[in-house]
């Protein structure tokens, strides 16, 4: 029994030391009419669902999200999806987006010969009920102000 526990412990430590780490965060544009207030992960997706806050004067029909994967080797847009949200001004709503496939991002990091990476979700565009569209054009303001720390091994 003690031998099995020791083997399990060694395998667990080896997996943790050799495994890739992907951190998930969001960034917001200063003038975005929809803000991501929280992120929920699942075993499959880094961005399984999002809590949104409509910070606009009119009803929102849909939001287009963009996921950028960033490593020391560079950054690349990995996901881009439009999601119908139907929100009134100042509403809060949880929407399921299923973005940031964890295994896919790990494989992308591995193909770049990187152990760590950062997946960043942003609001790329907002469609209003009246047919107008807001698109990202201003610089991104990080939210939170700092990126999550990825532990060094």
MOBEL-V794605 format. One record per pair of residues at least 24 apart in sequence whose ideal C-beta (glycine too) atoms are under 10 Angstrom apart, sorted by sequence separation. I is the first residue (numbers start at 1). J is the second residue. If there is no record, write none. Layout:
i=I j=J
i=I j=J
//
This chain:
i=22 j=46
i=24 j=48
i=26 j=50
i=31 j=55
i=32 j=56
i=33 j=57
i=60 j=84
i=61 j=85
i=62 j=86
i=63 j=87
i=97 j=121
i=33 j=58
i=60 j=85
i=61 j=86
i=62 j=87
i=79 j=104
i=34 j=60
i=59 j=85
i=60 j=86
i=61 j=87
i=78 j=104
i=79 j=105
i=28 j=55
i=33 j=60
i=36 j=63
i=59 j=86
i=60 j=87
i=78 j=105
i=120 j=147
i=34 j=62
i=59 j=87
i=60 j=88
i=34 j=63
i=36 j=65
i=59 j=88
i=60 j=89
i=118 j=147
i=33 j=63
i=58 j=88
i=59 j=89
i=65 j=95
i=67 j=97
i=78 j=108
i=118 j=148
i=32 j=63
i=34 j=65
i=52 j=83
i=54 j=85
i=56 j=87
i=58 j=89
i=60 j=91
i=69 j=100
i=47 j=79
i=56 j=88
i=57 j=89
i=59 j=91
i=63 j=95
i=65 j=97
i=67 j=99
i=76 j=108
i=118 j=150
i=46 j=79
i=50 j=83
i=52 j=85
i=54 j=87
i=56 j=89
i=57 j=90
i=60 j=93
i=66 j=99
i=67 j=100
i=117 j=150
i=45 j=79
i=47 j=81
i=53 j=87
i=54 j=88
i=55 j=89
i=56 j=90
i=63 j=97
i=65 j=99
i=67 j=101
i=71 j=105
i=116 j=150
i=50 j=85
i=52 j=87
i=54 j=89
i=55 j=90
i=56 j=91
i=65 j=100
i=69 j=104
i=115 j=150
i=116 j=151
i=54 j=90
i=55 j=91
i=69 j=105
i=73 j=109
i=76 j=112
i=116 j=152
i=53 j=90
i=54 j=91
i=71 j=108
i=115 j=152
i=116 j=153
i=53 j=91
i=54 j=92
i=67 j=105
i=71 j=109
i=73 j=111
i=74 j=112
i=115 j=153
i=26 j=65
i=52 j=91
i=53 j=92
i=54 j=93
i=69 j=108
i=73 j=112
i=78 j=117
i=87 j=126
i=52 j=92
i=53 j=93
i=69 j=109
i=72 j=112
i=73 j=113
i=74 j=114
i=79 j=119
i=26 j=67
i=27 j=68
i=51 j=92
i=52 j=93
i=71 j=112
i=72 j=113
i=73 j=114
i=78 j=119
i=85 j=126
i=88 j=129
i=51 j=93
i=52 j=94
i=71 j=113
i=72 j=114
i=75 j=117
i=79 j=121
i=82 j=124
i=85 j=127
i=87 j=129
i=24 j=67
i=50 j=93
i=51 j=94
i=52 j=95
i=69 j=112
i=71 j=114
i=72 j=115
i=75 j=118
i=81 j=124
i=82 j=125
i=84 j=127
i=86 j=129
i=50 j=94
i=51 j=95
i=70 j=114
i=71 j=115
i=72 j=116
i=73 j=117
i=80 j=124
i=25 j=70
i=49 j=94
i=50 j=95
i=52 j=97
i=69 j=114
i=71 j=116
i=72 j=117
i=75 j=120
i=80 j=125
i=82 j=127
i=49 j=95
i=50 j=96
i=70 j=116
i=71 j=117
i=22 j=69
i=23 j=70
i=49 j=96
i=50 j=97
i=70 j=117
i=71 j=118
i=77 j=124
i=48 j=96
i=49 j=97
i=69 j=117
i=70 j=118
i=22 j=71
i=47 j=96
i=48 j=97
i=49 j=98
i=50 j=99
i=69 j=118
i=70 j=119
i=47 j=97
i=48 j=98
i=49 j=99
i=68 j=118
i=69 j=119
i=70 j=120
i=34 j=85
i=45 j=96
i=47 j=98
i=48 j=99
i=68 j=119
i=69 j=120
i=45 j=97
i=46 j=98
i=47 j=99
i=48 j=100
i=67 j=119
i=68 j=120
i=34 j=87
i=45 j=98
i=46 j=99
i=47 j=100
i=67 j=120
i=68 j=121
i=33 j=87
i=38 j=92
i=40 j=94
i=42 j=96
i=44 j=98
i=45 j=99
i=46 j=100
i=47 j=101
i=66 j=120
i=67 j=121
i=68 j=122
i=37 j=92
i=45 j=100
i=46 j=101
i=47 j=102
i=66 j=121
i=67 j=122
i=33 j=89
i=38 j=94
i=40 j=96
i=42 j=98
i=44 j=100
i=45 j=101
i=46 j=102
i=65 j=121
i=66 j=122
i=34 j=91
i=35 j=92
i=37 j=94
i=40 j=97
i=44 j=101
i=45 j=102
i=65 j=122
i=66 j=123
i=67 j=124
i=39 j=97
i=42 j=100
i=44 j=102
i=45 j=103
i=46 j=104
i=64 j=122
i=65 j=123
i=66 j=124
i=34 j=93
i=36 j=95
i=41 j=100
i=43 j=102
i=44 j=103
i=45 j=104
i=46 j=105
i=64 j=123
i=65 j=124
i=66 j=125
i=42 j=102
i=43 j=103
i=44 j=104
i=45 j=105
i=63 j=123
i=64 j=124
i=65 j=125
i=36 j=97
i=39 j=100
i=41 j=102
i=63 j=124
i=64 j=125
i=63 j=125
i=64 j=126
i=62 j=125
i=63 j=126
i=64 j=127
i=62 j=126
i=63 j=127
i=61 j=126
i=62 j=127
i=60 j=126
i=61 j=127
i=62 j=128
i=60 j=127
i=61 j=128
i=62 j=129
i=58 j=126
i=60 j=128
i=61 j=129
i=59 j=128
i=60 j=129
i=61 j=130
i=64 j=133
i=56 j=126
i=58 j=128
i=59 j=129
i=61 j=131
i=66 j=136
i=50 j=121
i=52 j=123
i=57 j=128
i=58 j=129
i=59 j=130
i=61 j=132
i=62 j=133
i=63 j=134
i=64 j=135
i=47 j=119
i=54 j=126
i=56 j=128
i=58 j=130
i=61 j=133
i=64 j=136
i=68 j=140
i=46 j=119
i=47 j=120
i=50 j=123
i=45 j=119
i=47 j=121
i=54 j=128
i=58 j=132
i=60 j=134
i=24 j=99
i=46 j=121
i=24 j=100
i=70 j=147
i=22 j=100
i=24 j=102
i=56 j=134
i=22 j=102
i=22 j=103
i=24 j=105
i=20 j=102
i=22 j=104
i=39 j=121
i=22 j=105
i=22 j=106
i=20 j=105
i=21 j=106
i=36 j=121
i=20 j=106
i=22 j=108
i=36 j=122
i=19 j=106
i=20 j=107
i=22 j=109
i=36 j=123
i=20 j=108
i=21 j=109
i=35 j=123
i=20 j=109
i=34 j=123
i=20 j=110
i=32 j=122
i=33 j=123
i=32 j=123
i=34 j=125
i=32 j=124
i=34 j=126
i=22 j=115
i=23 j=116
i=24 j=117
i=25 j=118
i=26 j=119
i=27 j=120
i=28 j=121
i=29 j=122
i=32 j=125
i=33 j=126
i=20 j=114
i=21 j=115
i=22 j=116
i=23 j=117
i=24 j=118
i=25 j=119
i=26 j=120
i=27 j=121
i=28 j=122
i=29 j=123
i=32 j=126
i=20 j=115
i=21 j=116
i=22 j=117
i=23 j=118
i=24 j=119
i=25 j=120
i=26 j=121
i=27 j=122
i=28 j=123
i=29 j=124
i=33 j=128
i=19 j=115
i=20 j=116
i=21 j=117
i=22 j=118
i=23 j=119
i=24 j=120
i=25 j=121
i=26 j=122
i=27 j=123
i=18 j=115
i=20 j=117
i=21 j=118
i=22 j=119
i=23 j=120
i=24 j=121
i=26 j=123
i=29 j=126
i=34 j=134
i=33 j=134
i=32 j=134
i=31 j=134
i=32 j=136
i=29 j=134
i=31 j=136
i=29 j=135
i=31 j=137
i=32 j=138
i=37 j=143
i=29 j=136
i=31 j=138
i=36 j=143
i=29 j=137
i=30 j=138
i=32 j=140
i=35 j=143
i=29 j=138
i=30 j=139
i=32 j=141
i=29 j=139
i=30 j=140
i=31 j=141
i=29 j=140
i=30 j=141
i=28 j=140
i=29 j=141
i=27 j=140
i=28 j=141
i=30 j=143
i=27 j=141
i=28 j=142
i=29 j=143
i=27 j=142
i=28 j=143
i=26 j=142
i=27 j=143
i=25 j=142
i=26 j=143
i=27 j=144
i=25 j=143
i=26 j=144
i=25 j=144
i=27 j=147
i=25 j=146
i=25 j=147
i=25 j=148
i=23 j=147
i=24 j=148
i=23 j=148
i=23 j=149
i=23 j=150
i=22 j=150
i=23 j=151
i=21 j=150
i=21 j=151
i=21 j=152
i=21 j=153
i=19 j=153
i=18 j=153
i=17 j=153
i=16 j=153
//
